[in-house]
Amino acid sequence: MPVLASSDHITPRSVLRHRPIGDDAEKQGKATPTGITPVAQRASRARAKKTEEDEAIAEWKRVEDEDGEDELESLAPAPQPRKTPTGSIPKTPRLKKLSSKAKATSWHPLLYLGIGMIVMLVLWTLLTLFASWWGTTWDDIHYGRPRTFQTDAVVGHNDSASNPSHFIAINLNGRIEIIEFPGGDGSKARIYLGPQLYGQGENLVPVTLSFVDVNGNGHPDMIVHFQNTQIIYINDQGGFRPASPGEIQQVQQYLQQHGG
């Protein structure tokens, strides 16, 4: 039996001949040498693909808590917050801007008209209240409470330019009263009763006096002014009296000519 001698020298692979095995030998028409059993190659096992369920199960492990109950603890890493670059401002989605603009432009024009009318009404109310308050405050400063007006005039009742008569017009609880001090003498004082005023705030209506000769007799007559009304008192026989019906037309003509 031949003996193979071994040597330390390694035979290069280039001198080794290829020996076909199995089907390759049959294809080449060569028989398998006697005594050599072909070795079947081991089939590789195909790896099963991991499903999503398997991956989900792999992410959890079962731990036992202090009471002996099983809990699932997530092995998945905690999501990291998204870092925004320094100096950059996150942009608002354009869809939201467009939707807000669409809502604004979808309003009916009558809505703007209604809002404008409400604003004008509020402003008008505030302006009216302010004007009323300012008028009352102005009258308080000039005429006080009760409303009182004082003046001096020479009317021919024992008076002169150096010693005129003194007149006081007062609105006392809505009743107009005129007090005359002829020549400034309080002992000869006379009181003339005027009309009674009615309505809201009648006790705050100021009353003023003026003296004009309206009938041309050379004696100044007394005109009482309040609100938009004028009452004429004729200067007659050292005092004043209301104008008679025959004198009223003459008085009205005078007032129209002189804008009284």
C-alpha positions as CSV (number, residue, x, y, z in Angstrom):
1,M,0.0,0.0,0.0
2,P,1.5,3.2,-1.0
3,V,2.5,5.6,1.7
4,L,2.2,9.3,1.4
5,A,5.2,11.1,2.5
6,S,4.6,14.4,4.2
7,S,6.8,17.4,3.8
8,D,6.9,20.8,5.4
9,H,6.5,22.4,2.0
10,I,2.9,23.5,1.2
11,T,1.8,22.6,-2.3
12,P,0.5,25.7,-4.1
13,R,-3.2,25.6,-5.1
14,S,-2.3,26.2,-8.7
15,V,-1.1,22.6,-9.1
16,L,-4.3,21.1,-7.5
17,R,-6.7,19.8,-10.0
18,H,-10.4,20.4,-9.7
19,R,-12.3,17.2,-8.9
20,P,-16.0,17.5,-9.8
21,I,-18.4,16.0,-7.3
22,G,-21.9,14.6,-7.9
23,D,-23.8,16.1,-10.7
24,D,-20.8,18.0,-12.0
25,A,-18.9,14.7,-12.5
26,E,-21.9,13.2,-14.4
27,K,-22.1,16.2,-16.6
28,Q,-18.5,15.9,-17.5
29,G,-18.8,12.1,-18.1
30,K,-16.5,11.1,-15.4
31,A,-17.2,8.6,-12.7
32,T,-16.6,9.2,-9.1
33,P,-13.4,7.6,-8.0
34,T,-13.9,4.4,-6.0
35,G,-13.6,4.8,-2.3
36,I,-14.5,8.5,-2.3
37,T,-18.0,9.4,-1.0
38,P,-19.3,12.7,-2.1
39,V,-20.1,15.0,0.8
40,A,-23.5,16.7,0.5
41,Q,-23.4,20.3,1.1
42,R,-25.4,21.5,4.1
43,A,-28.4,23.4,3.1
44,S,-28.4,26.9,4.7
45,R,-31.6,27.7,6.7
46,A,-33.5,30.7,5.5
47,R,-33.8,33.3,8.2
48,A,-37.3,34.1,9.0
49,K,-38.1,37.8,8.6
50,K,-39.0,39.7,11.6
51,T,-42.5,41.0,11.8
52,E,-43.6,44.2,13.4
53,E,-45.2,42.2,16.2
54,D,-41.9,40.5,16.9
55,E,-40.1,43.8,17.0
56,A,-42.7,45.2,19.4
57,I,-42.3,42.2,21.7
58,A,-38.5,42.6,21.6
59,E,-38.8,46.1,22.7
60,W,-40.4,45.1,26.0
61,K,-39.2,42.9,28.8
62,R,-41.0,41.5,31.6
63,V,-40.0,42.6,35.0
64,E,-41.4,41.7,38.4
65,D,-42.4,44.5,40.7
66,E,-42.3,44.4,44.5
67,D,-45.7,42.8,44.8
68,G,-44.9,40.0,42.4
69,E,-47.0,41.4,39.6
70,D,-45.6,41.4,36.1
71,E,-45.1,44.7,34.4
72,L,-43.9,45.6,31.0
73,E,-41.0,48.0,30.8
74,S,-40.3,49.7,27.6
75,L,-36.8,49.2,26.2
76,A,-37.3,51.7,23.4
77,P,-35.2,54.8,23.9
78,A,-37.1,57.9,25.0
79,P,-37.8,60.3,22.2
80,Q,-35.4,63.2,22.2
81,P,-36.8,66.7,21.8
82,R,-36.2,68.3,18.5
83,K,-33.7,71.0,18.7
84,T,-34.4,74.3,17.0
85,P,-31.3,76.0,15.6
86,T,-30.2,79.0,17.6
87,G,-31.6,82.3,16.2
88,S,-34.3,80.6,14.1
89,I,-38.0,81.2,14.6
90,P,-40.4,78.3,13.9
91,K,-42.6,79.2,11.0
92,T,-46.3,79.2,11.3
93,P,-47.9,76.8,8.9
94,R,-49.1,78.7,5.9
95,L,-52.5,76.9,5.9
96,K,-53.4,78.5,9.3
97,K,-52.7,82.0,7.9
98,L,-54.7,81.3,4.8
99,S,-57.6,80.0,6.9
100,S,-57.6,83.0,9.2
101,K,-57.5,85.3,6.2
102,A,-60.3,83.4,4.6
103,K,-62.5,83.8,7.7
104,A,-61.8,87.5,7.8
105,T,-62.6,88.0,4.2
106,S,-65.8,85.9,4.5
107,W,-67.5,88.5,6.8
108,H,-70.5,90.2,5.3
109,P,-70.2,93.9,4.5
110,L,-73.3,94.6,6.5
111,L,-71.4,93.4,9.6
112,Y,-68.9,96.2,9.3
113,L,-71.8,98.7,8.8
114,G,-73.5,97.4,11.9
115,I,-70.3,97.7,14.0
116,G,-69.7,101.2,12.7
117,M,-73.3,102.3,13.6
118,I,-72.9,100.8,17.1
119,V,-69.6,102.7,17.6
120,M,-71.1,105.9,16.4
121,L,-74.1,105.4,18.8
122,V,-71.7,104.8,21.7
123,L,-69.7,107.9,20.8
124,W,-72.8,110.0,20.4
125,T,-74.1,108.9,23.8
126,L,-70.8,109.6,25.5
127,L,-70.6,113.0,23.8
128,T,-74.1,113.9,24.9
129,L,-73.4,112.9,28.5
130,F,-70.2,114.9,28.5
131,A,-71.9,118.0,27.0
132,S,-74.7,117.8,29.7
133,W,-72.2,117.4,32.5
134,W,-70.0,120.3,31.2
135,G,-73.1,122.6,30.8
136,T,-74.2,121.8,34.4
137,T,-70.7,122.3,35.7
138,W,-70.4,125.6,33.9
139,D,-73.7,126.9,35.2
140,D,-72.6,125.8,38.7
141,I,-69.5,127.9,38.4
142,H,-71.3,131.0,37.1
143,Y,-74.7,130.9,38.8
144,G,-74.3,128.5,41.8
145,R,-77.1,126.6,43.4
146,P,-79.9,127.8,43.5
147,R,-79.3,129.5,40.2
148,T,-78.8,133.2,40.9
149,F,-78.1,136.2,38.7
150,Q,-77.3,139.8,39.8
151,T,-77.0,143.1,37.9
152,D,-77.2,146.8,38.3
153,A,-79.2,149.1,36.0
154,V,-80.6,152.7,36.0
155,V,-84.4,152.3,35.4
156,G,-85.7,155.6,36.9
157,H,-86.8,154.2,40.2
158,N,-85.1,156.8,42.5
159,D,-81.7,155.8,41.1
160,S,-78.9,157.3,39.2
161,A,-75.7,156.4,37.4
162,S,-73.8,156.8,40.7
163,N,-76.5,154.9,42.6
164,P,-78.1,152.4,40.3
165,S,-80.8,149.9,41.3
166,H,-79.8,146.4,42.1
167,F,-81.6,143.3,40.7
168,I,-81.4,139.7,41.7
169,A,-83.0,136.9,39.5
170,I,-83.2,133.6,41.2
171,N,-84.6,130.1,40.2
172,L,-85.9,128.8,43.5
173,N,-87.0,125.1,43.0
174,G,-88.2,125.9,39.5
175,R,-89.9,129.2,40.4
176,I,-88.5,132.4,38.9
177,E,-88.3,135.4,41.2
178,I,-86.9,138.8,40.6
179,I,-86.0,141.1,43.5
180,E,-85.4,144.8,42.9
181,F,-83.6,147.2,45.3
182,P,-84.5,150.7,44.0
183,G,-81.5,152.9,44.2
184,G,-79.8,150.1,46.1
185,D,-82.2,150.7,49.1
186,G,-83.1,147.3,50.6
187,S,-85.9,148.8,52.7
188,K,-87.8,149.5,49.5
189,A,-87.2,146.0,47.9
190,R,-89.8,144.7,45.5
191,I,-90.4,141.1,44.4
192,Y,-91.7,140.1,41.0
193,L,-92.9,136.6,40.6
194,G,-92.2,134.9,37.3
195,P,-93.4,131.6,35.8
196,Q,-93.1,128.2,37.3
197,L,-90.8,125.9,35.3
198,Y,-91.7,122.2,34.8
199,G,-89.6,119.3,33.5
200,Q,-86.4,117.5,34.3
201,G,-83.8,119.7,35.9
202,E,-86.0,122.8,36.1
203,N,-84.3,123.9,39.3
204,L,-81.0,124.1,37.4
205,V,-82.1,126.5,34.7
206,P,-80.2,129.7,34.9
207,V,-82.2,133.1,34.7
208,T,-80.7,136.3,33.4
209,L,-82.0,139.9,33.0
210,S,-81.6,142.7,30.5
211,F,-83.1,146.3,30.4
212,V,-84.2,147.8,27.0
213,D,-86.9,150.3,26.1
214,V,-89.1,148.2,23.9
215,N,-92.1,150.5,23.7
216,G,-90.3,153.8,23.1
217,N,-91.6,155.6,26.2
218,G,-88.0,156.5,27.4
219,H,-88.0,154.1,30.3
220,P,-86.0,150.8,30.2
221,D,-88.2,147.7,30.3
222,M,-87.1,144.5,32.0
223,I,-86.6,141.3,29.9
224,V,-86.3,138.0,31.7
225,H,-84.3,135.3,29.8
226,F,-84.4,131.6,30.6
227,Q,-83.8,128.6,28.3
228,N,-85.2,129.8,24.9
229,T,-87.9,132.0,26.4
230,Q,-88.1,135.8,26.9
231,I,-90.7,137.5,29.2
232,I,-91.2,141.3,29.0
233,Y,-92.0,143.4,32.0
234,I,-93.0,147.0,31.2
235,N,-91.5,149.8,33.2
236,D,-94.6,151.8,34.4
237,Q,-95.3,154.1,37.4
238,G,-92.1,153.3,39.3
239,G,-92.3,149.6,38.9
240,F,-92.5,146.7,36.4
241,R,-95.6,144.9,35.2
242,P,-96.2,142.1,32.7
243,A,-96.9,143.4,29.1
244,S,-100.6,143.7,28.2
245,P,-102.0,141.9,25.1
246,G,-101.9,145.2,23.1
247,E,-98.3,145.7,24.0
248,I,-97.1,142.2,23.1
249,Q,-97.3,142.8,19.3
250,Q,-95.2,146.0,19.7
251,V,-92.7,144.1,21.9
252,Q,-92.4,141.3,19.4
253,Q,-91.8,143.7,16.5
254,Y,-89.0,145.4,18.5
255,L,-87.4,142.0,19.3
256,Q,-87.5,141.0,15.7
257,Q,-85.9,144.2,14.5
258,H,-83.2,144.2,17.1
259,G,-82.7,140.5,17.3
260,G,-83.8,140.2,20.9
